[in-house]
Amino acid sequence: MDSVGKSRQIVITIIFICTAVVMLVRLFFLQNFESKYKAMANDIAIYKKVVYPPRGIIYDRKGKVMLSNTTIYDLVVTPSNIKQLDTVQLCLALGMEKDWLIKQVKTSIFKNGYVRQSTFMEQLSPEQTARFLENAFLFTGFELVERSIRTYPKPYASMVLGYIGEVSLDMLKKTRFVSYRQGDYTGLSGLEFHYEEALRGQRGVHFLERDKFNRPRDSYKDGTLDTPEVSGKSLELYLDADLQEYAEKLMVNKIGSVVAIDPKTGGILAMVSSPTYDPNLLRGRDRSKNYAALYREPTRPLFNRATQATYPPGSTIKPMTGLVALNIGAITPNYGFPCFGGYYYCSRRIGCEHSGGGHAANFREALAHSCNSYFCHAFRLTVDYKDLGGVKKGLQKWHDYYSSFGFGHPIGIDIPFEKGGMVPDSNFYNKLYRGSWNSCTIVFVGMGQGELLLTPMQMANAMCIIANKGYYYTPHFVKSINKNEKDSLLMPYLQKRVVLNIPNETFDLVQRAMQDVVERGTAVGAAIPGIEICAKTGTAENKAIVNGEVKKMPNHSMFVTFAPRNNPKIAIAVAVENAGFGATWAAPIASLLMEKYLNDSISSKRKYLEEKMYKAHLINKYVYTIDSASRVHDAIVYQQRMERKHYNDSMKKAKDSIAYRNWVYKRINNTSH
Amino acid sequence: MSQQVSKSFFAKIDGYVLLMYLALVAIGLCAIYSVEHRSADTAFFMPNRNYTKQLMWLGYSLLAGTFILLTDSRFFVSTAFLGYAVGILLLLITIFAGTDVKGSKSWLIVGGIGLQPGEMCKIFTSLALAKYLSLSDVNFNFWRYRLQGLAISLLPAVLVLAQNETGLALVYFCYILVMYREGLPGSILVAGMSLIALVISTLLVDKIILLIIITVLCVATGVIFRTIFQRKLYAGVILVGVWLFSVLFSQFAVPFAFKHVLKPHHIDRIYSMLGKEVPENYKRANPDDEEGDSKKDNASEYNVLQSKIAIGSGGMLGKGFLNGTSTKNQFVPEQHTDFIFCAVGEQFGFVGSFVLIGLYIGLMLRIVYKAEKQKSVFSRVYAYAVAAILFFHFAINISMTIGLAPVIGITLPLLSYGGTSLMSFSVLLFIFLRLDIDRHASIR
């Protein structure tokens, strides 16, 4: 063993050990101090998959499915996997041009790169899906991905059920949508909107590991971090699908609405706004296109006339006028009014349909024959009643009664965007007439004209109050959520709402008077043998702006009713716009619905009536003129509003800058002291 | 009687080396298994999986090892040059008849089994170099013999380079370490290291500044050791020569090599190791390369990044066996072969890496220790050759996975998947074990 060899062995050993030490030092820092690598490893390999549960299903009162989900397919493409694509076959399967196909592939590559999946075509039709699957083996790189969308088995009740859509960026800023993210769907109208929380269910989050091609692999840490998805709750409605369908058929080619409520529960049995639309139009691929088309329709099918349109109630308000007058003591049941075809007390003539002596001999007679003079006078007596202390306080008292009937404010039903109508109070008239008004000025309100405006929903609810003799439940559609009738979302609807104390006898009298309306008054055509029906017709005068002029339009045909009198099961309000007498159109429709609901079928004697209603076409041509004119008007109003807003904004800014300048000066002065 | 002989024979085998060898192979199998394991797997032994194949190759290797242990030591001495000739022949055949794999022509397909003669030739070269240095008429103090020794070790390197397998060719430079032990002057090692330092500083530092630094260093050396330079003229000549060489090398040779000799992916790998962008004037458009080439170049940086992510995310204790999210999901390219260390680093953390590096260093030091115990020069040289090859593979491979060396496609000995690689390292070690049994004898 030479000494040179020995020293060189030591040098080589040192080289080995030094190399190892350098490596270990590097590894020590890499593994213990550079935490970014840990974050990067999680970023690239762990994939948070959000799993969407199916939305809740909606059933009608008999358990029929009104809204559920179906599976549709999106076509996705992974460009790197495309091998010898048979473009001709794919074009045939999808029914598209080759140019489109190539462009689409290029866009996918541009957007998401070669190896990642991107959506190639959304929501394939069943035919496209079938044709694709037949030859699926030819299209490597293309895949069908399941997706759940809403489906309406029958094209009815679109206004009730509503529709869903993607949340917009504006929505995401609101607190209601804190738990949402871009691309999520949410209810935009109807029950879908109101019960969003229940229907939506709970998103699940699954942590998956993915490989470098972004393909999900195993679940991360055996799924211990995952949260399971919870499917949406189902809703059971009070709505009767058959009645709804029948009502919608009766309202075809008419503008107006129907609301039917079960007075005992406040459950809405049917709600129609006509013209309506097929709810299936507002889902899936063509939603925005169809929405735009519906929006442009002059008859405004997207406008829910049952809850958003406000009509002068006309004579249908007379039971309520009478109720208040009787309760206050302004009139007695035997009070009579000598009407000979008009009311002349207020220095002008208010016409009455009847001129026969004694048609307003007492309350019952007056209501049965719908005497304008009687109720105008009764209203005047009410507001001028001596105990109330002047017309202003009197009107306020009357306003309180009407408010307790649910008028003048949204009742609070469970679909959104409900309107409140209008019940004028003293303040309103003080402003309108600058303080100088009396009971004569506002006399029309007594017969349901003038400033009084109600929605059909409120009219139907008023019938519930009379049927129940003094109370109502807020009208609502949903009976139970996941079979739970006491769900917190339903609590407001389980509360009995009692109107200002009116004795039962008063209600009895009004009910009998309304029964007279059908038995021998203005609505004899609405009678159904064997059922005690209470009702009131209405023929509401109305005006519209046509070509810049306020014009008197044909009367709205109104009808309110409930039955049977002793055990009320259904209350209905029908409004047919510009159709004429209440008894001619609205009454038969309400009557047929009532018969359908109570007797389950229409007797053969009344088939002709049904036929007549089906055939009636009551949409007037000027609807289209008014529509275009009002759109121009709306545009101008909008423009003015925006200008004003801009002006205010700029003024505010100017003020702010002045305030800021003052503040700065103040500071400077303070510091200089 | 015969039983006693065989017992004492096997008792003479160095147990430490054998044990460390088996431990490393076992770690390798676990690592390959963990990389390929899928939760959907039903059976433990999945055919067509690499770990199954590796296990099979381990069987073959142990069989070959047993045969080697039963062979007479003198067999290796007498057939050393013949084996070398066969190895060179195989390399030549490969140049012409090799199969193209990932751009290099280093594989021979014989009867459906792929062989990499470049790997196998390390054995033949080690034996040949050992034999050459143990010849009685070779005096390694003379430059003639030193150059011959270099020629023996670097001829295969040239042939492997011709197969476009740069990494494997570089391995043959490890014999310089062996020859250093046998009497090559230490200044060669120093000069070699200085050259590498010069290349790297050329790439990192601006040309003019480098020129100034070199000049200042040389002048400073001249001033400090002026007494030596005053006495000996040739020292001054050497200093001026070194200065001239350094300047020419850094100003002209390196840029020339980068512009005209090295391939774009080499340049890319070197710069990615240094953590710098490739400068504009070294970027070349290669019309003969396929379209994905620019992507592949970026890939080298990507490889190192993914490898660092995998190892760095392991932390102190690692993520646990089969829980490596990066390696399990194929983020690290070549993770069962060249980047197998990632699997260990990610799943067993710093502690695991420490144990693994300890095992390697232990094995190499044990071999070096044993080498000095050999009576015959042949055995000693051969043992050093084994240690040097192991060291070179180990050092370059692990350094490249943690970003300390450019990405060169060489395997981690005994761990990486690969039949030829495992087989050749096993044979190398078992021949060493066989020679070690006769350490007290003079083998010729």
Interface residues (C-beta under 8 A of the other chain):
Chain A: M1 V4 G5 K6 R8 Q9 V11 I12 T13 I15 F16 I17 T19 A20 V22 M23 L24 R26 L27 F28 L30 Q31 N32 E34 K36 Y37 K38 M40 A41 N42 I44 A45 I46 E209 R210 D211 K212 F213 R217 D218 Y220 K221
Chain B: R38 S39 L177 Y180 R181 G183 G186 K308 I309 A310 I311 G312 S313 G314 G315 M316 N323 T325 S326 K328 N329 Q330 F331 G345 E346 G349 F350 S353 F354 I357 G358 Y360 I361 M364 L365 V368 A371 E372 Y384 A387 F391 A395 I398 S399 I402 L404
